[in-house]
Structure formats: C-alpha cells, structure tokens
C-alpha cells in the first residue's frame, strides 16, 4: 500500500527590514565604537557623537536620523533631556529612541520611558540584544509609516466623497434635481427639504424686460 509523502508547510520569508540612518550618542569611545560597528554590519548608516549637544544638532536637522541610541549620562544634554526635546517637537513621534545606560533599576526604566524613550538597553550591551531591539524599532517605524500613508489615503477618499456629495445632478432642460433615490424634484422643493432654504419670489430685470417690457 502506497503511503503519501507529507508536504512541508510553506512558511513565507519575512520581509527584509530596511537599512536606515542611526544616531549613536555616547561619551564612552569604546562603547560607542562597538555599537556603531555592530549597526554598520547590519547595513545601516551610522552617525556617532560623543555628547548630547552634538546629538541634538543632528536630531534637529531636517535629515535627522530615523533611530537614535542615546547614552543616559554624557556631556551637554543627557539622553533623558534629548528624549524630552525630541517629543516636544511637532514631528517628534517619528524618531525611535533607544536609551543606552548602565542603570538597571526599575525606577530608571520608568524614567526613561516616561521621558519619551521607546526602548532601553543596559551596558555592557549584548550584540544580539542590540540587533533584536533595533529590528523591533524598524518594525514599529514601518507600521507607523504604513499607518500614516493609510490615513492620507482615507483623508483623500473622504475629500473625494465630500466633493461628490456636493455635486447636484440637475436637468439641463427643466432644471429638476435628482435625489439619491433617482427621483426628480423641482429645484425649489429639493433645496427647501435638503438645504433648509426658503424662497421669496421676485422678477429679475432681464425677465421683467422680456415679459413686461
């Protein structure tokens, strides 16, 4: 008796995550170099700086990095202060922020998240954890972009619907108006029922000249 060979279940390949520009801000030269090297291995464009003031200049630029890995304590602006500044901007929600610090108390984690950080990595960092958390950030940013595009599409669709609703089908000969049920009405009757309009009749000068002149 022949036996059937089970077929392997097809599992679609995950979509490759994009390569983006990432900012690494850390006054520890060794740690900053190691983080930057790991990110470049993943194909990302990396800008690294040693203090918070230099980080803010890049974050305030119109071509700002999509993702920022910020040391908590460094000269100039701290990572916490940078987070707050980012979130205070009108477009601040578009930057994904990972806080990098040796602090690991629960209260520290809460402070970082409340200041606007999206994620948190403790020093010394693990390369695998860094890669995983950056991938999470990329997925979140991708969802945000798709959501934003969807909102734009819906707003455009709504605008088109509103334009169509403002179109009033009217007969070119008798000037009757067609409603949504495909019934035709006198213009005065239609506007009175749909536009809360009341008419007062008079005679325009052209008609007065034509009929009574």
C-alpha positions in Angstrom: 0.0 0.0 0.0 1.5 3.3 -1.1 1.9 5.9 1.5 1.6 9.6 0.8 4.6 11.8 1.5 3.7 14.7 3.8 4.2 18.0 2.1 6.2 20.7 4.0 4.1 23.6 5.1 5.1 26.7 3.2 6.4 29.5 5.5 6.8 32.8 3.7 10.1 34.6 4.1 9.9 37.5 6.4 10.2 40.9 4.7 13.7 42.3 4.9 13.9 45.2 7.3 15.1 48.5 5.8 18.6 50.0 6.3 18.2 53.4 8.0 20.3 56.2 9.3 21.0 55.7 13.0 22.5 58.1 15.6 24.7 56.7 18.4 25.4 59.3 21.1 27.8 58.1 23.9 30.8 59.7 25.6 32.4 56.3 26.1 34.5 56.0 23.0 35.0 52.2 23.2 31.3 51.5 23.7 30.2 54.0 21.0 32.6 52.4 18.5 31.4 48.9 19.3 27.7 49.8 19.0 28.4 51.7 15.7 30.4 48.8 14.3 27.5 46.3 15.0 25.0 48.6 13.3 27.2 49.1 10.3 27.5 45.3 10.0 23.7 45.3 9.6 23.9 47.7 6.7 22.8 50.9 8.5 24.3 54.3 8.0 25.6 55.4 11.4 26.4 58.8 12.8 28.2 58.7 16.1 28.9 61.6 18.5 30.4 62.0 22.0 28.0 64.4 23.7 24.4 65.5 23.9 24.8 68.9 22.2 26.3 67.3 19.1 23.5 64.7 19.1 20.8 67.4 19.3 22.3 69.2 16.2 21.8 66.0 14.2 18.4 65.4 15.6 17.2 68.9 14.9 18.4 68.7 11.3 15.8 68.2 8.6 17.5 65.0 7.5 17.5 63.7 11.1 18.3 60.0 11.8 15.3 57.7 11.9 16.5 55.9 15.0 18.6 57.2 17.9 20.6 55.3 20.5 21.3 57.7 23.4 23.6 57.3 26.4 21.8 58.4 29.6 24.7 60.3 31.1 27.0 62.3 28.8 28.4 65.8 28.5 26.0 68.5 27.4 22.4 67.3 27.1 21.7 64.0 28.7 19.8 61.2 27.0 16.8 62.0 29.1 16.9 65.7 28.1 17.3 64.7 24.5 14.2 62.4 24.7 12.1 65.2 26.1 13.3 67.7 23.4 12.5 65.2 20.7 9.0 64.5 21.9 8.3 68.2 22.3 8.7 68.8 18.6 5.7 68.6 16.3 7.2 65.6 14.4 8.9 64.1 17.4 6.9 60.9 17.4 8.7 59.8 14.2 12.1 59.3 15.8 12.5 55.9 17.5 14.7 56.3 20.7 16.6 53.6 22.5 18.2 54.5 25.8 21.6 53.0 26.5 22.8 53.1 30.1 24.4 51.1 32.9 21.4 51.9 35.1 19.1 48.9 35.5 16.7 49.8 38.4 13.0 49.7 37.6 12.7 53.3 38.5 15.4 54.2 35.9 13.5 52.2 33.3 10.3 54.1 34.1 12.0 57.4 34.0 13.5 56.7 30.6 10.1 55.6 29.2 8.3 58.5 30.7 10.8 60.9 29.2 9.9 59.6 25.7 12.3 56.6 25.1 10.8 53.7 23.1 13.2 51.1 24.4 16.1 50.5 26.8 19.4 48.6 26.6 21.8 48.2 29.6 25.5 48.3 29.5 27.6 46.4 28.7 25.3 45.7 25.7 24.8 42.3 24.1 25.2 42.4 20.3 22.3 40.0 19.8 20.0 42.1 22.1 21.1 45.3 20.2 20.2 43.7 16.9 16.9 42.5 18.1 15.9 45.8 19.7 16.9 47.7 16.6 14.8 45.3 14.5 11.8 45.9 16.8 12.3 49.7 16.2 12.4 49.3 12.5 9.2 47.2 12.5 7.5 49.8 14.6 8.6 52.6 12.3 7.4 50.7 9.3 4.0 50.2 10.9 3.8 53.9 11.7 4.7 54.8 8.1 2.1 52.5 6.7 -0.5 53.9 9.1 0.4 57.4 8.1 0.0 56.5 4.5 -3.3 54.9 5.2 -4.6 58.0 7.0 -3.5 60.1 4.0 -5.4 57.7 1.6 -8.5 57.8 3.8 -8.4 61.6 4.0 -8.1 61.8 0.2 -11.0 59.4 -0.2 -13.1 61.4 2.2 -12.4 64.6 0.3 -13.5 62.9 -2.9 -16.7 61.6 -1.3 -17.4 65.1 0.0 -16.9 66.6 -3.4 -19.3 64.0 -4.9 -21.8 64.8 -2.2 -21.6 68.4 -3.1 -22.4 67.7 -6.8 -26.1 68.3 -7.5 -27.5 66.4 -10.6 -29.8 68.8 -12.4 -31.6 68.5 -15.7 -30.2 70.8 -18.3 -33.6 71.5 -19.7 -36.3 71.6 -17.0 -33.9 72.3 -14.1 -35.3 69.5 -11.9 -32.9 67.9 -9.4 -32.3 64.1 -9.0 -32.0 62.8 -5.4 -30.1 59.7 -4.1 -33.2 57.5 -4.8 -33.1 58.5 -8.5 -36.3 60.6 -8.2 -36.5 64.0 -9.8 -37.8 67.1 -7.9 -38.4 70.7 -8.6 -35.3 72.7 -7.6 -37.2 74.8 -5.1 -38.7 71.8 -3.4 -35.3 70.0 -3.3 -33.4 72.9 -1.8 -36.2 73.6 0.7 -36.0 70.0 2.0 -32.2 69.5 1.9 -30.7 72.9 2.5 -33.1 74.5 4.9 -33.8 77.1 2.3 -37.0 79.1 1.9 -37.7 81.1 -1.2 -39.1 84.6 -1.8 -40.1 85.1 -5.4 -39.4 88.1 -7.4 -38.6 89.1 -11.0 -35.1 89.8 -12.2 -34.5 92.8 -14.5 -33.9 90.7 -17.6 -37.2 88.7 -17.2 -39.1 91.9 -16.4 -37.8 93.4 -19.6 -38.6 90.2 -21.6 -42.1 89.6 -20.2 -43.4 93.1 -19.3 -41.2 95.4 -21.3 
